Amino acid sequence: MFQNSFSTPATASDKNGFSMLLAELSAAFKPRKLHLSAAVSPDSVVVDAAYDVPGLSQHLDWVGLMAYDYHGPWDRKTGHVAPLHHHNGDVSPRFNVDFSINYWLSKGLRKDKLVLGMPMYGKSFTLANPSNNGLNAPISGPGRGGPITNAGGTLAFYEICSSVKRYHWNIKRESDGSMGPYAFKGDQWVSYDDISDIKKKSELIKSMGLGGGMVWTPAFDDFKNTCGCGRYPLLTALSSTLNGGPAPHVRNCAS
């Protein structure tokens, strides 16, 4: 298997060049029974600029849709990392998983080749005013790095659920079900997917007949059972839902 990521073209010729590269790789790989895949952008603007979608559909065995990082500190306000549907507070109808999936399919990607990406992390923010802590709240910058990952603007799921459990961060979820929860305490704010959101997206994969699911990254799941929901609760939810087995009987960590 050869996995590659191509999310933004440097020049207009890169679009055709990438498709030609995939054609050559596919021709070389298929006689050896090797698989070829690519991780791609969820943004329709990038899709139009960067990808010959029918060509990708022809030459790739599967296409990993990086359906996350729709919002982050670059927006200068709080937002959800991977909303499932559009919600009224979002400035654009295209920054959500549902839109991205359907846009790729409308451009010619075979649905059984689309592999839906899900985040095992949250995007974090530092609030400009701690009392203004909802969606689209002004921020002063990225959130502080976690105790393990130490990356400003990003927290692993195990860091989020630990903050909720040990330090009693507040949790809110939009009533329309358009996205996962967000948690906050003081001037720190983070949006993420929890177990119920992973299940919901996995059920969408099955109902639409998509190719499967992928995550970024397994190392960010709660692999040590820090939060009491079992080891790898997000991956367990993904696997059990896609494979048709019984759902894990655990409480929903960080929710």
Secondary structure, 3 states (H helix, E strand, C coil): CEEEECCCCCCCHHHHHHHHHHHHHHHHHHHHCCCEEEEECCCHHHHHHHCCHHHHHHHCCEEEECCCCCCCHHHCECCCCCCCCCCCCCCCCCCCHHHHHHHHHHCCCCHHHEEEEEECEEEEEEECCCCCCCCCCEEEEECCCCCCCCCCCEEEHHHHHHHHHHHCCEEECCCCCCCCCEEEECCEEEECCCHHHHHHHHHHHHHHCCCEEEEECHHHCCCCCCCCCCCCHHHHHHHHHHCCCCCCCCCCCCC
